[in-house]
């Protein structure tokens, strides 16, 4: 690979496909580089029961709405079908099986070093995904555990765990839904919750929580962070008695500062109330046959699933002094011609933000190219 292009797109997931579609519509040439052998690999690996937590109305990629027969909350398999059809519609031909090793400055552009060679690009868009690398923090004694351990990235369904006692470490959206999948299929799950967690229903009084989140943008964040707990206690009841307390940061404050969205409940809380899913505090240590928790209690488990999150992983591709400050178009990104897309978890939904970011990045690249063309045609 030793080509030149206006834009190198790193990653062929939803974010990479979205920005490619916008660039195609703008008549700007690009090359997509994807380390796996097919588009949207992360979505193909997701556990089987996962659905979008946001509505199809506000989760489609630019220019192509979801088919009318799709349900309001699109399941994984249908979303993958949609992404495949999306790539075919625009005639995308990503360079599959190409792992990017480094992205370095070269003059006013960039050099992308990949497994089969280098690519020169005037602009680079990193769309490699927020969940690129599984995080598995070290726990004292984990090497002594005699049961099965796996990260949630490797979980597909509950079938192998039927009849087993399973510890799920971490209660984000993934951990909460895996615990629900386990209990609905004959396993005995316990969720270890470290610190506080915000939990919201998928729909509030029949309105998708995504749309409620969009409405909160019209009011002061501080006011909404006071109002939300009152409404949620009315709808869900007080969850502290089940071991689920809220963090110090307000719900919207946490999204804005830490880009951490709340747990969107699709049935887990009901199972916790029924006692079918147990809640335990933070892990003190893993033992040979189970885990000892921060409150001193010990429980035995057949398996442990680490729902402990991910990291983006793109920073290692860049020089230390060149690190994008945030997703989308910023002054730094525009100045460098180096953009991130799909790394901002917003109250309005990640996929909706991806569509907005894709168009904004395309507009910024087009303006940069127009300015350069105008400068080149000026008389000397």
C-alpha positions in Angstrom: 0.0 0.0 0.0 1.7 3.2 -1.1 -1.1 5.5 -2.3 -2.2 9.1 -1.7 -5.7 10.2 -0.7 -7.5 13.2 0.6 -8.8 11.3 3.7 -7.7 8.2 5.4 -10.4 6.7 7.6 -9.3 4.3 10.3 -12.0 1.8 11.0 -15.1 0.5 9.1 -17.6 0.4 12.0 -20.6 2.7 12.1 -18.5 5.8 12.6 -16.2 5.0 9.7 -19.0 4.2 7.4 -20.9 7.4 8.4 -18.0 9.7 7.6 -17.3 7.8 4.4 -20.9 8.4 3.2 -20.7 12.1 4.0 -17.4 12.3 2.1 -18.8 10.4 -0.8 -21.8 12.8 -1.0 -19.3 15.7 -0.9 -17.2 14.3 -3.7 -14.1 13.9 -1.6 -11.9 10.9 -2.1 -11.0 8.6 0.8 -9.6 5.2 1.7 -11.0 3.1 4.6 -8.6 0.9 6.5 -10.0 -1.9 8.7 -7.9 -4.4 10.6 -10.6 -7.1 10.6 -11.8 -8.9 7.4 -15.3 -7.4 7.4 -17.1 -4.1 8.3 -18.5 -3.5 11.8 -16.5 -6.3 13.4 -17.3 -5.1 17.0 -21.1 -5.4 16.3 -20.7 -8.9 14.9 -19.0 -9.9 18.1 -21.5 -8.4 20.5 -23.5 -10.8 22.8 -26.5 -12.1 20.9 -29.4 -10.5 22.9 -28.1 -6.9 22.6 -30.3 -4.3 21.1 -29.7 -0.6 20.5 -30.7 1.3 23.6 -31.7 4.3 21.4 -34.6 4.4 19.0 -34.3 3.6 15.3 -35.5 7.1 14.5 -32.4 8.7 16.0 -29.9 5.9 15.5 -29.6 5.5 11.7 -26.5 6.7 9.8 -26.6 9.7 7.4 -28.9 9.5 4.4 -30.3 6.1 5.1 -33.0 5.5 7.6 -33.7 2.1 9.1 -36.3 0.0 7.2 -39.8 0.6 8.4 -40.3 -3.0 9.5 -37.4 -2.8 12.0 -38.5 -2.6 15.6 -38.1 0.6 17.6 -35.0 -0.8 19.3 -33.0 -2.6 16.7 -31.4 -5.9 17.6 -27.8 -6.7 16.9 -28.4 -9.0 13.8 -30.7 -6.5 12.1 -28.2 -3.7 12.8 -25.4 -5.6 11.2 -27.6 -6.3 8.2 -28.3 -2.6 8.0 -24.5 -1.7 8.1 -23.8 -4.3 5.4 -26.5 -2.8 3.2 -25.2 0.7 4.0 -21.7 -0.2 2.8 -23.0 -1.8 -0.3 -25.3 1.1 -1.1 -22.4 3.5 -1.2 -20.0 1.1 -2.9 -17.5 1.2 -0.1 -14.4 -1.1 -0.6 -12.4 -0.9 2.7 -8.9 -2.3 2.8 -9.6 -5.2 5.1 -7.0 -7.0 7.1 -4.9 -3.9 7.4 -3.6 -3.1 10.9 -2.5 0.5 11.4 0.8 0.7 13.2 1.4 4.5 13.3 0.0 7.8 12.2 2.7 10.5 11.8 3.0 14.0 10.5 4.5 14.3 7.0 4.7 17.9 5.8 1.2 19.4 5.9 -0.4 15.9 5.7 -0.1 12.5 7.3 1.5 9.2 6.8 -0.4 6.1 7.9 1.8 3.1 8.4 -0.1 -0.2 8.0 0.8 -3.8 7.7 1.3 -3.8 3.9 2.9 -0.4 3.6 2.2 3.3 3.9 -0.5 5.6 2.9 -0.2 9.4 2.5 -3.3 11.4 3.4 -4.1 15.1 3.7 -6.5 14.3 6.5 -7.0 11.4 8.9 -10.3 10.4 10.6 -9.9 7.9 13.4 -13.1 5.9 13.7 -11.6 2.8 15.4 -14.3 2.7 18.1 -14.5 3.5 21.8 -14.6 -0.2 22.6 -11.5 -1.2 20.7 -9.5 -2.9 23.6 -11.1 -4.8 26.5 -10.1 -3.6 29.9 -9.5 -6.3 32.6 -8.2 -4.7 35.8 -6.0 -6.8 38.0 -7.7 -8.4 41.0 -5.8 -9.9 43.9 -5.9 -13.7 43.7 -7.5 -14.0 40.3 -4.9 -16.4 39.1 -6.0 -18.9 41.9 -9.6 -19.1 40.7 -10.4 -22.6 39.4 -13.5 -21.8 37.5 -13.9 -20.1 34.1 -13.1 -16.5 33.6 -13.8 -14.3 30.6 -14.2 -10.7 29.6 -17.6 -9.5 28.5 -16.1 -9.0 25.0 -16.0 -12.8 24.7 -19.5 -13.5 26.0 -22.0 -14.6 23.4 -25.0 -16.1 25.2 -25.9 -17.8 28.5 -26.1 -21.4 27.2 -22.7 -22.5 28.6 -23.6 -21.1 32.1 -27.0 -22.7 32.6 -27.3 -24.0 36.2 -24.0 -22.2 37.2 -23.4 -19.5 39.8 -21.8 -16.6 37.9 -20.2 -13.4 39.2 -20.5 -10.5 36.8 -18.0 -7.8 37.8 -19.2 -4.3 36.8 -22.6 -2.8 36.3 -22.6 -0.8 33.2 -25.0 -1.5 30.4 -23.1 -4.6 29.4 -22.8 -6.1 32.8 -26.5 -5.4 33.6 -27.7 -6.9 30.4 -25.5 -10.0 30.6 -26.8 -10.6 34.2 -30.3 -10.5 32.8 -29.4 -12.8 29.9 -27.9 -15.3 32.4 -30.9 -15.3 34.8 -33.4 -15.7 31.9 -31.5 -18.8 30.7 -31.1 -20.7 33.9 -27.9 -19.3 35.5 -27.6 -17.8 39.0 -25.9 -14.4 38.5 -24.5 -11.9 41.1 -23.4 -8.4 40.0 -20.5 -6.8 41.8 -21.1 -3.0 41.8 -18.2 -0.7 42.5 -19.3 2.7 43.7 -22.5 4.4 42.6 -24.5 3.9 39.4 -27.2 5.9 37.7 -30.0 3.7 36.4 -32.8 4.8 34.1 -35.6 2.9 32.4 -35.5 2.5 28.6 -38.8 4.4 28.5 -40.1 7.0 30.9 -43.9 7.2 31.0 -43.9 5.7 27.5 -41.3 8.1 26.1 -37.9 6.7 25.0 -35.3 7.8 27.5 -33.2 9.1 24.6 -35.9 11.6 23.7 -36.2 12.6 27.4 -32.4 13.2 27.3 -32.7 15.3 24.2 -35.3 17.4 26.0 -33.0 18.0 29.0 -30.7 20.0 26.8 -33.3 22.8 26.8 -33.0 23.3 30.6 -30.1 23.9 33.1 -28.1 20.8 33.8 -28.0 21.4 37.5 -31.8 21.7 37.7 -32.3 18.5 35.7 -29.8 16.6 37.9 -31.9 17.5 40.9 -35.2 16.7 39.2 -34.2 13.3 37.7 -33.6 11.4 40.9 -37.0 12.5 42.2 -38.7 11.2 39.0 -36.7 8.0 38.9 -37.5 7.2 42.6 -41.2 7.6 41.7 -40.9 5.3 38.8 -38.3 2.7 40.0 -38.6 3.0 43.8 -35.6 3.5 46.1 -32.9 1.2 44.8 -30.5 1.7 47.7 -32.1 -1.1 49.6 -31.0 -3.5 46.9 -27.3 -2.3 47.1 -27.6 0.2 44.2 -26.8 3.7 45.3 -26.3 6.7 43.1 -22.8 8.3 42.6 -22.0 11.8 43.9 -22.1 13.3 40.4 -25.5 14.0 38.9 -26.7 11.9 35.9 -26.2 14.6 33.3 -23.0 15.9 35.0 -21.5 12.5 34.8 -22.3 12.2 31.1 -20.8 15.6 30.4 -17.7 15.3 32.4 -16.9 11.5 32.2 -18.8 10.6 29.0 -20.3 7.9 31.1 -24.0 7.1 30.3 -26.4 5.6 32.8 -27.4 2.0 32.9 -30.5 1.8 30.7 -32.6 -0.8 32.3 -34.3 -3.4 30.1 -35.4 -5.8 32.9 -32.4 -6.2 35.2 -33.9 -4.1 38.0 -37.0 -6.2 38.1 -34.9 -9.4 38.5 -32.9 -7.7 41.3 -36.1 -6.8 43.1 -37.3 -10.5 42.8 -34.0 -11.7 44.2 -33.2 -13.6 41.0 -30.1 -11.4 40.5 -28.0 -10.7 43.6 -26.1 -7.5 44.1 -22.7 -7.5 45.9 -20.2 -4.7 46.7 -16.7 -4.2 45.2 -14.3 -7.1 45.0 -11.7 -7.3 47.8 -10.0 -10.4 46.3 -10.7 -13.4 44.0 -10.3 -16.7 45.8 -9.8 -20.3 44.6 -13.5 -21.0 44.5 -15.1 -17.5 44.4 -14.7 -14.0 45.7 -14.4 -12.0 48.9 -16.2 -8.7 48.8 -15.5 -5.3 50.4 -18.0 -6.0 53.1 -16.1 -9.1 54.2 -18.6 -11.6 52.8 -17.4 -14.5 50.6 -19.4 -16.3 47.9 -18.5 -19.3 45.7 -18.9 -19.1 41.9 -18.5 -21.4 38.9 -17.5 -18.6 36.5 -16.6 -14.9 36.6 -17.4 -12.5 33.7 -15.4 -9.2 33.7 -17.8 -6.5 32.4 -15.1 -4.0 33.2 -15.2 -1.9 30.1 -12.9 -1.0 27.2 -10.4 1.7 26.1 -10.2 3.3 22.7 -6.5 2.4 22.0 -5.8 4.9 19.3 -3.4 7.0 21.4 -0.6 4.5 20.9 -0.7 5.2 17.1 0.1 8.9 17.5 3.1 10.8 18.7 2.8 11.9 22.3 2.7 15.6 21.4 -0.2 15.0 18.9 -3.3 13.7 20.7 -6.8 14.9 19.6 -8.5 16.6 22.5 -12.1 15.3 21.9 -14.4 13.7 19.3 -15.8 15.8 16.4 -14.6 19.1 15.0 -12.4 21.2 17.3 -10.0 24.0 16.7 -7.1 21.5 17.2 -8.6 18.9 14.9 -9.3 21.4 12.1 -5.8 22.9 12.4 -4.1 19.4 12.2 -6.5 17.8 9.8 -6.8 14.9 12.3 -10.2 14.0 13.6 -11.9 11.6 16.0 -15.4 10.3 15.4 -17.6 8.1 17.6 -15.8 8.8 20.9 -18.4 11.0 22.6 -21.1 9.3 24.7 -23.9 11.9 24.8 -27.3 11.9 26.5 -28.8 12.0 23.0 -27.2 8.7 21.9 -23.8 7.7 20.4 -25.1 6.8 17.0 -27.0 10.1 16.7 -23.8 12.0 17.6 -21.9 10.0 15.0 -24.1 11.2 12.3 -23.7 14.8 13.4 -20.0 14.5 13.8 -19.6 12.8 10.4 -21.3 15.7 8.6 -19.3 18.3 10.6 -16.0 16.6 9.9 -16.8 16.4 6.2 -17.8 20.1 6.1 -14.5 21.0 7.8 -12.4 18.9 5.4 -14.2 20.4 2.4 -13.5 23.9 3.7 -9.8 23.1 4.3 -9.5 21.6 0.8 -11.2 24.7 -0.8 -8.9 27.1 1.1 -5.9 25.1 -0.1 -7.1 25.1 -3.7 -7.8 28.8 -3.6 -4.3 29.5 -2.2 -2.7 27.4 -5.0 -4.5 29.4 -7.7 -3.5 32.8 -6.4 -1.1 34.7 -8.7 2.5 34.8 -7.5 
